[in-house]
Amino acid sequence: MSKIKTRNVIKGTIKTIDKGVIATQKTKENIVNVKEKSENSMQVKEQNSTEYATNRIEGGTRKVVNNAGIVRNKGNEAVRTTKNNIIKTKDKIKNIKTRLAEKKKIKTTKKGIKTSKQVVKNTEKVAKETVKASQRAIKIARETAKKTYQGIKLTVKATITTVKAIIAATKALISAIIAGGWIAIVVIVVICLIGLLCSSIFGIFFSGEKTDPNSYTMRDAIVECNRELSDKLQTIQDTNPHDEYELDGTMATWKDILLVYAVKVSNGTNEQDVLTMNENKKQILKDIFWNMNNISSEVKDEMVTERGTNTDELPKEVQKKVLHITISSKNAEQMKNEYNFSPLQLKQYNELLKDDYSMLWNGIIYGLDSGEYMNWRQRDASWSNVRIGNTTSTIGDIGCLVTSIAILIQKSGVNTATITPFNPGTFVEALNRVGGFNDKGALQYAPISKVVPDFKYMDQIELKGKTREEKLSIITNYFNQGYYLTVEVKGATPGNQHWVAVIGVDGNNIKMVDPATDHTDMWTAYEWDKTSQFNYFKAN
């Protein structure tokens, strides 16, 4: 028996790559500089762009093309059959012509006549068969074309479905990171597909999106924490008899809470991913939340100024039991010291704190369909000094309402081409030109449609004297009908009112963009019983 030949094994060592380090570094480079990359990408030559896109699409659609090949092969087979039938028909017609030519020579004898008659008879028969064969060929050709079309239609449909799935999975990521540049979009999609973010600290920015209907996300955890805080405030009110209550202080911002959470969970070394949420991570988040938000309360007997219902009636001092609820919050700077972050954690902390990520933080807190308008504040240096009408007051002084409306206009996506760029400052300047404010600086609602024709003021709804449940129900009803709401949250007393923009309803709380603060939950930042009224608008 001959020996089986074996291949010599070359000895050596294989170098390993630290995939975690490379993934984090690559992710950081793509996200930190994505705006610059997207701008540069627009300058790439068309030829190079086409080659890049072709290479990406070729690999992604190969499976669809292979499946389409099955339909194409069946279509080819039917076409070949049709072609053979047509060839046979032509041969029959040729034979008929030949036979007719021969029969024409036999004219002098009865036999020839009989033969001719028979030829005519046969010719008629063959002609009928030829017509039938041709009709069958046409029918087969039509069926083949129909099946081929259906196959192509199914293939195209499958391709579109695939593309839609990719777009749906990455739409939020794309809109949150970049303003334009399709090559940058492809780069980001590739990053998502290869999973670089899964083990990176930057996964926190995409932790709010569901991977399937049953998945639990960061946004779900945020809603749960807000609900617990709201329930705790309500329990304090229910268990402490009082005539009035005052809510002092505000909760820690969610940006600070999530920043601390991401660094703590990652532990400076990507110890755990911050992209997904489970029971253990949810408990860590809740512990941080309550460490950063301490609630205390006490009831005091105080002299309170009470105004009469009639304008002629003078205010009077009465003694009442006042429940004071105080929220003492901590910021991220305090927490990094309290948790004694390591040098590696501090490096992550400082990285995530950069302004480059402000839009991404908004994506978690407000939703990934949010835009830069979520950061608009009435005291922004870009427009805080713009005057309101003919008064000496500015947007920074009394511009909470007009800033809230500007936020809703931008969120609605209506055409604002007549005001470029559109922001609270340019919006007020446009209103000033059409008499948008009275001599005291109060907004006149009708002129809004003059400067933004597709955004129309509808009416104002009073909420004073209603219960929390009633207010929540009314606001929810109008919001769910597709209206855009601005809500007054400080009681609308003389010299003391404040307006915010409503962007959603989470359980028993209202989500808002506050022109004065970074707080997002209306009834944890402001007392629900002082929610006095709201305006609602319609976008065309």
Secondary structure, 3 states (H helix, E strand, C coil): CCCCCCCCCCCCCCCCCCHHHHHHHHHHHHHHCHHHHHHHHCCCCHHHHHHHHHHHHHHHHHHHHHHHHHHHHHHHHHHHHHHHHHHHHHHHHHHHHHHHHHHHCCCCCHHHHHHHHHHHHHHHHHHHHHHHHHHHHHHHHHHHHHHHHHHHHHHHHHHHHHHHHHHHHHHHHHHHHCCCCHHHHHHHHHHHHCCHHHHCHHHHHHCCCCCCCCCCCHHHHHHHHHHHHHHHHHHHHHHCCCCEEEEECCCCCHHHHHHHHHHHHHCCCCCCCCCCCCHHHHHHHHHHHHHHEEEEEEEEEEEEEECCCCCCCCCEEEEEEEEEEEEEECCHHHHHHHCCCCHHHHHHHHHHCCHHHHHHHHHHHCCCCCCHHHHCCCCCCCCCCCECCCCCCEHHHHCHHHHHHHHHHHHHCCCCCCCCCCCHHHHHHHHHHCCCECCCCCECCCCHHHHCCCEEEEEEEECCCCCHHHHHHHHHHHHHCCCEEEEECCCCECCECCEEEEEEEECCEEEEECCCCCCCEHHHHCCHHHCCEEEEEEEC
